[in-house]
Amino acid sequence: MSMDQVMSPASSSCRRRSPILVRSMWVIGWIFCSALLLSAPSIIARGETTQAAAAAVDVNDSSVCQNLVPSPRLEQFVDELPRLKTILVNNRKQVTLGAYKIKQKLHRDLAPTPLYAFGTSRGTATYPGPTLQARAWQKSYVRFENHIHDEEPMFTVDRTVSWANPKRGVPTVTHLHGAETESISDGNPDAWFTAKGEYGPAYITQNYTYANSQFPTLLWYHDHTYGITRLNILAGLLGLYIIKPGPAVAAAAAAVTASRSEEHDQEETPAPYNWLPTKSFQWSLVLADKQFFPNGSINFPNIGDSPKNHPNWCSEYYGDTILVNGKIWPYVRVHEQSKYRFRLLNAANARVFVLSLSNPRVSFVQIGTDGGLLEKPQTVSSITISPAERVDFIIDFSPLPVGSEVVMNNSGPAPYPTPTQSLSPVSTKAVMKFIVVQDKSAASQQQKHHDQEMQDSAASQQQNLAAIPSILRKPETHMSIKDAHWRVTNMTEMDDAEGNPIRDLQNNSTWKSPLLIVPVVGSTEVWEFINLTPDAHPMHIHLIQFHFLNQQSFNLSLYLAGGCTFHDLHHHHNRSEFSRSCYTEEAKGPLPNQIGWKDTMLAWPGNVTRIVIKWTSQNGGHFPFDPTSGPGYVWHCHISDHEDNDMLRPFKMQY
């Protein structure tokens, strides 16, 4: 399933599939999507309006999908990594966050960049937005407001792609990604609102309540407006949300430690939280990629993959410049003889990062993922993280002498996993730099300003050199799939005659198609994603955390020729049945990046990916709210360019 190189601007095309893949995608399109095509003539043949819009674009003055003019050359590692502002939301008081239009310096040598950003006022709004800090099992109250008075969104809206479509203004609605929350506070794509006073069909309130009824972890909030999520996230509407251990959680961890230590060897006992590096030695990292014009503004395509069908929609946006916490290729000083904890989010539209460290004397010790701590730490040389996923890891810098420099690199291909070389230029290989310094007095003034614990040098140093326990948390109860309900999703891509993508779909359904998934609260389900497309898709399910079950590759060509079947292959079957199946191997267990509680899972092309879902609170108990109320929830691909073009489906809970 190889892909050819990016086309020249004059071709008005971005990425061509291989001939075999083009034929495959057309077969899939007609098998799975003929009904949709008949109901959506705008995708088959455009009217005069769409063709005129495409013709009106002057290619010489435009940005072509996946063939953007390179960003201006910028020196790496000249800006210090900023600490993100923190707002406590665990004091029972409502916090108001507004969306504003701002300008912000992203690099020393780049003009300020126009952005949309969250803040408590225009003067405090930043990209990324402030980190909201909550406590487990203590409710938080946040009001979201829209103060963006532009007549149109910052980037070109492709009106052949279904979207919120207000009469005027920039619609926004905010989703807390990974949260267990009532659906009226979930940021339904149709619950949008504008500064001009227009509201979407699912709008109920801007006052959101978050139960925080889950394990301590890193979540993130971001815009989720129907059809323009990719535009608003790229413009800057996102921020982090950290659930810290509450008193009850900390007490429970200590009690579990005490009780288990009487029965088991200490090495088998989950540790309390005091082994973690102190606040001064913890960083939150928000990764993204963008492309820039010399004037500092973001370069986003206004000529799409298939201009005759979608004049402006680009199947995947990739930038040639890497940002961390709103700075381009930053550096950070770390202290000798110290361990640091990093909570990291991939906030890119489409780019999958494969992270590594340039010095072999240091490595990642992963301790957590989307849904909180892992049961056991795992030392890895690289971390694969797709859009919307989070990872929690520790780096021990004590083996390195003062003056050492370590670069966090990226080797993730784009698109993932089959690359087009021009979409992964050399500039995307470096992410940030760590510089080992002698003592705390050498740390930046900004770091000292934000971290009062810098004064507790003796206590901090002792804790930061503590060994990472072999058991981090109590193992959860095994999820039995014996009586589970199975759901199958066929993931398909539709291409034009030249092999350029038009859209990706799930089970031949769009956002507006009838509701099909209505899980029962308390039930267990297994979801199978049969990926018939050339791309890996990070699939996100709202409301719950789930577990990876297994993954199994199959023969796409044989399947398209009708020579094999997936029928009943999740049941026990004999070898003769397996020889007639589409599968080319036995099911495989999770990779390191697939272990633990997840709310986003990368479904590989040419594979069936299976996950296990228990429709309960993460601790196995009841939700502390009614999950059947409100407009319902969403599951979708978190390549936001795909999500916006209908790789997005609703579900609604029932008792």
C-alpha positions in Angstrom: 0.0 0.0 0.0 2.6 2.5 -1.0 1.9 6.1 -1.8 3.6 8.2 -4.5 5.2 11.6 -3.8 3.4 14.8 -3.3 2.3 16.3 -6.7 3.5 19.6 -8.0 1.3 22.7 -7.3 0.2 22.9 -10.9 -1.4 19.5 -10.6 -3.9 20.7 -8.0 -3.5 17.3 -6.3 -1.8 16.5 -3.1 -1.2 12.8 -2.7 -1.8 10.0 -5.2 -2.3 6.4 -4.2 -0.7 3.5 -5.9 -2.6 2.0 -8.8 -3.5 -1.1 -6.8 -4.7 1.0 -4.0 -6.7 3.3 -6.2 -8.6 0.3 -7.6 -9.0 -1.1 -4.1 -10.4 2.1 -2.8 -12.9 2.4 -5.6 -14.1 -1.2 -5.1 -14.5 -0.5 -1.4 -16.3 2.7 -2.2 -18.8 1.0 -4.4 -19.3 -1.9 -2.1 -19.7 0.1 1.1 -20.7 3.6 -0.1 -22.9 3.4 -3.2 -26.0 4.4 -1.1 -24.2 7.3 0.4 -23.0 8.5 -3.0 -26.6 8.4 -4.4 -27.8 10.5 -1.4 -24.9 13.0 -1.7 -24.6 14.1 -5.3 -22.3 16.9 -4.3 -19.5 14.3 -3.9 -20.1 12.8 -7.3 -20.5 15.8 -9.5 -20.2 19.4 -8.3 -22.6 22.1 -9.4 -21.5 25.3 -10.9 -20.9 27.0 -7.5 -18.3 24.5 -6.4 -16.5 24.4 -9.7 -16.5 28.1 -9.9 -15.0 28.3 -6.3 -12.2 25.9 -7.3 -11.6 27.9 -10.5 -11.5 31.2 -8.7 -8.5 30.1 -6.6 -5.2 31.3 -8.1 -2.7 28.4 -7.6 0.2 30.8 -7.7 -1.1 32.6 -4.7 -2.5 29.7 -2.8 -1.5 26.9 -0.4 -1.9 23.4 -1.9 -2.7 20.5 0.3 0.4 18.6 1.4 2.5 20.8 -0.9 2.8 24.0 1.2 5.6 26.5 0.7 8.2 25.7 3.4 8.2 27.8 6.6 11.0 30.4 6.9 14.2 29.0 8.3 14.3 29.3 12.1 17.1 28.4 14.4 16.4 25.5 16.7 16.6 25.6 20.5 16.8 29.3 21.0 13.5 29.7 23.0 13.1 28.4 26.5 10.3 25.9 27.1 7.5 27.8 28.9 5.6 26.4 31.8 1.9 26.4 31.2 -0.3 28.6 33.4 -2.4 26.6 35.9 -5.9 27.3 37.2 -7.3 25.3 40.1 -10.9 24.0 39.4 -11.3 22.0 42.6 -12.6 24.7 44.9 -16.3 24.4 44.0 -16.2 27.8 42.3 -17.0 28.2 38.6 -14.1 29.2 36.3 -14.9 31.0 33.1 -12.8 30.4 30.1 -13.3 32.4 27.0 -12.1 31.9 23.4 -10.3 35.0 22.1 -8.3 36.1 19.1 -4.8 37.0 20.0 -1.2 37.3 18.7 1.6 35.3 20.3 5.3 35.0 19.7 6.1 31.3 18.9 9.8 31.8 18.1 12.4 34.5 18.7 12.8 35.3 15.0 9.2 34.9 13.9 6.7 37.7 13.9 3.7 37.2 16.3 1.3 34.6 15.1 -2.5 35.3 15.0 -4.2 32.6 17.0 -7.5 31.7 18.7 -6.8 30.9 22.4 -8.4 30.2 25.7 -8.1 32.4 28.8 -10.0 34.1 31.6 -9.7 37.3 29.6 -8.2 38.5 26.3 -5.1 39.6 28.2 -4.5 36.2 29.8 -5.4 34.0 26.8 -2.5 31.9 25.5 -1.8 29.0 23.2 -2.0 26.4 24.7 -4.7 27.5 27.1 -4.3 27.4 30.9 -4.0 24.0 32.5 -7.0 23.2 34.6 -6.1 21.3 37.7 -8.8 19.2 39.3 -9.0 16.6 42.1 -10.3 13.1 41.7 -13.9 12.7 42.8 -14.3 16.5 43.4 -16.6 18.2 40.9 -15.3 21.0 38.7 -17.4 23.8 37.2 -16.3 25.5 34.0 -18.2 28.0 31.8 -17.0 28.4 28.2 -17.6 31.6 26.3 -16.9 32.7 22.8 -15.4 36.1 22.3 -14.1 35.6 18.7 -15.8 38.3 16.6 -14.4 37.3 13.2 -17.0 37.0 10.5 -15.3 33.8 9.3 -13.0 31.2 10.8 -9.3 31.9 10.6 -8.7 29.3 7.9 -10.6 28.6 4.7 -13.9 26.7 5.3 -14.7 24.1 2.6 -18.4 24.5 2.3 -18.8 21.2 0.4 -17.9 19.5 3.7 -20.8 19.5 6.2 -20.2 21.9 9.1 -21.9 24.1 11.7 -22.6 26.7 9.1 -23.7 29.7 11.1 -24.9 32.8 9.3 -22.0 34.8 10.7 -19.1 34.3 13.1 -16.8 31.5 14.3 -18.7 28.7 16.1 -17.0 26.9 19.0 -17.8 24.2 21.5 -15.4 22.6 24.0 -14.9 18.9 24.6 -12.9 17.6 27.6 -11.2 14.7 26.0 -11.0 11.5 28.1 -13.5 12.7 30.7 -16.4 10.8 32.3 -19.1 13.4 32.1 -22.7 13.9 31.4 -23.3 14.4 27.7 -24.6 18.0 28.2 -21.1 18.8 29.3 -19.3 16.7 26.8 -19.0 19.2 24.0 -21.3 17.7 21.4 -20.3 18.8 17.9 -23.8 20.3 17.3 -23.7 22.2 20.7 -21.7 25.0 19.2 -22.4 28.7 19.7 -21.0 32.0 18.3 -20.1 35.4 19.7 -22.9 36.7 17.4 -25.6 34.8 19.3 -26.2 31.8 17.1 -26.5 28.3 18.5 -26.3 24.7 17.2 -29.2 22.2 17.3 -27.7 20.3 20.3 -26.9 23.5 22.3 -28.1 23.3 25.9 -25.7 25.2 28.1 -22.2 26.7 28.3 -21.9 25.9 32.0 -20.2 22.5 32.2 -19.9 20.2 35.2 -17.1 17.6 35.3 -17.4 14.8 37.8 -13.7 13.9 37.8 -14.9 10.4 38.7 -11.9 8.6 37.4 -8.2 7.8 38.1 -5.7 10.7 38.3 -4.5 11.4 34.8 -3.9 13.9 32.1 -6.9 15.0 29.9 -7.2 17.8 27.5 -9.9 20.2 26.4 -10.3 21.3 22.8 -12.7 22.7 20.3 -15.1 20.1 18.9 -17.3 22.1 16.5 -19.0 20.1 13.7 -17.0 20.3 10.5 -14.2 22.7 11.6 -12.6 21.0 14.6 -9.4 20.8 12.5 -9.4 24.6 11.9 -10.1 25.6 15.5 -7.6 23.2 17.0 -4.9 24.3 14.6 -5.7 27.9 15.4 -5.0 27.2 19.1 -8.2 26.3 20.9 -6.9 23.7 23.3 -5.4 23.2 26.8 -4.6 20.6 29.4 -6.7 19.3 32.2 -5.0 17.4 35.0 -6.9 15.2 37.5 -4.7 15.1 40.7 -5.2 12.4 43.4 -7.8 13.6 45.8 -7.6 12.9 49.6 -9.8 9.8 49.2 -7.7 8.5 46.3 -4.4 9.0 48.2 -5.8 7.4 51.3 -7.0 4.4 49.3 -3.6 4.0 47.7 -2.0 4.1 51.1 -4.5 1.6 52.5 -4.0 -0.8 49.6 -0.3 -0.6 50.1 -0.6 -1.4 53.8 -3.0 -4.3 53.4 -1.2 -5.9 50.5 2.2 -5.6 52.2 1.0 -8.0 54.8 0.2 -10.7 52.2 2.7 -10.1 49.5 6.4 -9.3 49.0 6.9 -5.5 48.9 7.9 -5.7 45.2 4.3 -6.8 44.4 2.8 -3.9 46.3 1.4 -0.8 44.6 3.3 2.3 45.8 1.8 5.5 47.2 2.4 8.6 45.2 5.4 9.9 47.1 7.8 8.2 44.8 6.9 10.7 42.0 9.2 13.7 41.3 8.1 16.8 43.1 6.3 19.7 41.3 9.6 21.4 40.4 10.6 18.3 38.5 7.4 17.8 36.6 6.6 19.2 33.1 3.5 19.1 30.9 4.3 19.0 27.2 1.9 19.8 24.3 3.3 18.7 20.9 2.0 20.0 17.6 3.2 20.7 14.1 2.4 23.8 12.0 3.6 25.5 8.8 4.2 29.3 8.8 4.3 32.2 6.4 7.2 34.7 6.8 4.8 37.2 8.5 4.2 34.6 11.3 0.7 33.5 10.3 -0.1 29.8 10.0 0.0 28.3 6.5 -3.1 26.2 6.0 -4.1 24.8 2.6 -6.9 26.5 0.6 -6.6 24.0 -2.3 -7.7 20.5 -1.4 -6.9 16.9 -2.3 -9.6 16.7 -4.9 -10.6 20.3 -5.9 -13.4 19.1 -8.2 -15.1 17.5 -5.3 -13.8 19.4 -2.2 -12.1 22.6 -3.3 -10.4 23.3 0.0 -10.5 20.1 2.2 -7.1 18.5 2.8 -7.2 14.9 3.9 -4.3 15.4 6.4 -2.5 18.5 7.5 1.2 18.2 8.2 3.4 21.1 9.2 7.2 21.3 8.8 7.8 23.0 12.2 7.4 21.3 15.6 6.1 23.2 18.6 6.1 22.3 22.3 4.0 24.4 24.7 3.6 27.0 22.0 7.3 27.4 21.3 9.1 26.2 18.2 11.9 23.7 19.0 12.4 24.9 22.6 15.1 23.9 25.1 14.7 23.2 28.9 17.4 23.1 31.6 17.3 20.0 33.8 19.3 19.5 37.0 22.1 17.0 37.4 21.4 13.9 39.5 17.6 14.3 39.0 14.6 12.5 37.6 11.9 14.4 35.8 8.3 13.5 35.1 6.8 14.5 31.8 3.1 14.4 30.9 2.9 14.6 27.1 0.0 15.3 24.7 0.0 14.9 20.9 -2.1 17.8 19.8 -1.3 17.6 16.1 -4.1 17.4 13.5 -2.6 14.2 11.9 1.0 13.7 12.7 2.0 10.5 14.6 5.2 11.1 16.6 7.7 8.4 17.3 9.9 9.9 20.0 13.4 9.0 21.1 16.3 10.5 23.0 19.6 11.3 21.3 21.8 10.0 24.2 21.7 6.2 24.8 22.5 6.7 28.4 19.0 8.0 29.1 15.7 6.4 28.2 12.0 6.8 28.8 10.4 5.0 31.7 6.7 5.0 30.9 4.5 5.1 33.9 1.1 6.1 32.5 -1.1 6.6 29.4 -4.5 8.1 28.5 -6.4 6.8 31.6 -3.8 7.0 34.3 -0.9 5.1 35.7 0.2 1.7 34.3 0.2 -1.3 36.5 3.9 -1.6 36.0 6.5 0.8 34.6 8.1 0.0 31.3 11.5 1.2 30.0 11.4 1.9 26.3 13.8 3.5 23.8 11.0 5.1 21.8 7.4 6.2 22.3 4.8 6.1 19.5 1.9 8.6 20.1 -0.9 9.4 17.7 -3.1 12.5 17.7 -5.0 13.0 21.0 -3.1 10.3 22.9 -1.2 11.1 26.1 1.8 9.4 27.7 3.3 9.8 31.2 7.0 9.1 31.5 10.1 9.7 33.6 13.6 10.5 32.4 16.5 10.0 34.8 19.3 12.5 33.9 21.6 11.4 36.7 23.9 9.4 34.4 24.8 12.6 32.5 27.5 15.1 33.5 26.8 18.8 33.6 26.8 20.4 30.2 25.3 17.4 28.5 22.6 18.0 25.8 19.9 15.6 24.9 17.6 16.1 21.9 14.2 14.5 21.9 13.8 13.4 18.3 10.9 12.3 16.1 11.1 9.5 13.5 7.3 9.1 12.9 6.5 8.8 9.2 3.8 10.9 7.6 1.3 9.7 6.7 1.5 6.9 9.3 2.7 4.3 8.8 3.5 4.6 5.0 5.3 7.8 4.5 5.5 10.4 1.8 9.0 11.7 2.2 8.2 15.4 1.6 5.7 15.4 4.5 8.5 14.4 7.0 11.3 16.9 6.2 14.4 17.1 8.3 12.9 20.0 10.3 10.3 17.5 11.8 13.0 15.2 13.2 13.9 17.4 16.2 11.3 18.2 18.9 13.1 19.9 21.8 16.4 19.9 23.8 17.3 19.1 27.4 20.4 20.8 28.8 21.9 19.4 32.1 22.8 22.1 34.5 24.8 22.1 37.7 22.3 23.2 40.4 19.0 24.9 41.0 20.6 28.4 40.9 21.4 27.8 37.3 17.7 27.2 36.5 15.8 29.8 34.6 14.1 32.6 36.6 10.8 31.6 35.0 11.1 28.1 36.4 11.9 29.4 39.9 9.0 31.9 39.7 6.5 29.1 39.0 7.9 26.5 41.5 8.0 27.3 45.1 9.2 23.8 45.8 12.6 24.9 44.4 13.3 26.0 48.0 13.0 22.5 49.4 16.2 21.3 47.8 17.1 18.5 50.2 13.6 16.9 50.3 13.1 17.4 46.6 16.5 15.8 45.7 15.8 12.8 47.9 12.4 12.2 46.4 13.6 12.8 42.9 16.2 10.1 43.2 13.8 7.6 44.7 13.5 4.3 42.8 10.5 3.9 40.6 8.4 1.1 42.1 7.9 -2.2 40.2 4.2 -2.0 40.9 2.5 1.4 40.4 -1.1 0.7 41.0 -3.5 -2.1 41.9 -4.4 -4.3 38.9 -8.0 -3.8 37.7 -10.4 -6.7 37.6 -10.2 -8.7 34.4 -12.7 -7.8 31.8 -14.4 -11.0 30.7 -15.5 -11.1 27.1 -17.4 -14.3 27.4 -20.9 -12.7 27.1 -19.7 -9.5 25.5 -21.6 -7.9 22.6 -19.5 -7.5 19.5 -19.6 -4.6 17.1 -17.8 -4.4 13.8 -16.7 -1.2 12.1 -15.5 -1.2 8.4 -13.2 1.8 7.9 -13.2 2.8 4.3 -11.7 5.6 2.1 -13.3 7.0 -1.0 -11.0 8.4 -3.7 -11.5 10.3 -6.9 -10.4 8.9 -10.4 -6.8 10.1 -9.8 -6.6 8.3 -6.4 -6.9 11.5 -4.3 -8.9 11.0 -1.1 -12.4 12.4 -0.9 -13.5 11.2 2.5 -13.1 8.4 5.1 -16.1 6.7 6.6 -17.2 4.2 9.3 -19.7 1.6 8.2 -20.8 3.8 5.2 -22.3 6.3 7.7 -21.9 10.0 8.3 -22.6 12.2 11.3 -26.1 12.8 10.0 -26.9 9.1 9.4 -29.4 7.4 11.8 -28.2 6.5 15.3 -27.1 2.8 15.3 -25.1 2.3 18.5 -27.0 2.3 21.8 -25.0 0.5 24.5 -26.5 -0.7 27.7 -25.0 0.9 30.9 -23.0 -1.8 32.7 -22.6 -4.1 29.7 -19.4 -5.3 28.1 -18.7 -4.9 24.4 -15.8 -5.8 22.0 -15.4 -3.4 19.1 -13.6 -4.5 16.0 -12.1 -1.9 13.6 -11.5 -3.4 10.2 -9.2 -0.9 8.5 -9.5 -1.1 4.8 -7.8 2.3 4.2 -4.1 3.1 3.7 -3.9 5.2 6.9 -3.7 4.4 10.6 -6.6 6.0 12.4 -6.5 7.1 16.1 -10.0 6.1 17.2 -11.5 8.0 20.1 -14.6 7.0 22.1 -16.1 9.6 24.4 -17.3 8.9 28.0 -15.2 5.8 28.9 -11.8 4.3 29.1 -11.2 1.0 27.4 -8.5 -1.7 27.0 -6.7 -3.0 23.9 -7.6 -6.7 23.2 -5.6 -7.7 20.2 -4.7 -6.9 16.6 -4.6 -9.1 13.5 -3.4 -8.4 10.0 -5.4 -9.5 6.9 -5.0 -9.9 3.1 -6.8 -6.8 1.7 -6.4 -7.9 -2.0 -7.9 -11.3 -1.2 -10.8 -9.8 0.7 -11.5 -7.4 -2.2 -11.5 -10.3 -4.6 -14.0 -12.1 -2.5 -11.6 -14.9 -1.7 -11.8 -14.8 2.1 -14.1 -13.9 5.0 -13.9 -12.3 8.5 -17.0 -14.2 9.5 -17.0 -15.5 13.1 -13.3 -15.2 13.4 -13.5 -13.8 16.9 -14.9 -17.2 18.0 -12.8 -20.4 18.4 -12.4 -22.0 15.0 -10.5 -24.9 13.5 -7.5 -24.6 11.3 -9.4 -25.3 8.1 -11.6 -22.3 8.8 -8.5 -20.2 9.4 -7.0 -21.2 6.1 -10.1 -19.7 4.4 -10.0 -16.5 6.5 -8.6 -13.2 5.5 -6.1 -13.2 8.3 -2.5 -13.6 7.6 -1.5 -14.3 11.3 -2.8 -15.1 14.7 -4.1 -12.2 16.8 -1.3 -10.3 18.6 -1.4 -8.7 22.0 -0.7 -5.0 22.8 2.4 -3.1 21.8 4.0 -0.9 24.6 2.0 2.1 23.5 -1.3 0.1 23.6 -1.0 -1.1 27.2 -3.2 0.3 30.0 -6.4 2.4 30.1 -7.0 4.1 26.8 -9.6 6.5 25.3 -7.8 6.7 21.9 -6.3 3.8 20.0 -4.4 3.7 16.8 -6.1 1.3 14.3 -3.5 0.1 11.8 -4.2 -0.3 8.0 -4.6 -3.9 6.9 -5.4 -4.9 10.4 -8.4 -5.7 12.6 -8.0 -3.9 15.9 -10.1 -5.1 18.8 -10.8 -3.2 22.1 -12.8 -4.2 25.2 -15.2 -1.7 26.6 -17.0 -1.8 30.0 -19.8 0.7 30.0 -19.2 1.8 33.6 -17.2 4.3 35.5 -13.5 3.5 35.2 -13.4 2.0 38.7 -16.2 -0.5 37.6 -18.9 1.2 39.5 -21.9 3.4 38.6 -21.5 6.7 36.8 -22.1 9.6 39.3 -24.5 11.1 36.7 -27.1 9.9 34.2 -25.2 8.9 31.1 -28.5 8.4 29.2 -29.5 12.0 29.4 -28.7 14.9 27.0 -27.7 14.8 23.3 -25.5 11.7 23.6 -21.9 11.0 22.9 -19.5 10.6 20.0 -16.8 8.2 18.6 -14.6 9.2 15.8 -11.2 9.3 14.2 -8.9 11.9 15.8 -7.1 12.8 12.7 -9.2 16.0 12.8 -9.2 16.4 9.1 -10.9 13.0 8.8 -13.3 13.7 11.7 -14.5 16.9 10.0 -15.3 15.1 6.8 -17.7 12.7 8.5 -15.4 10.1 10.1 -17.6 10.9 13.1 -20.5 9.0 14.6 -22.9 9.4 17.6 -23.9 6.9 20.2 -26.4 7.1 23.1 -26.5 5.2 26.3 -29.5 3.3 27.6 -30.5 1.4 30.8 
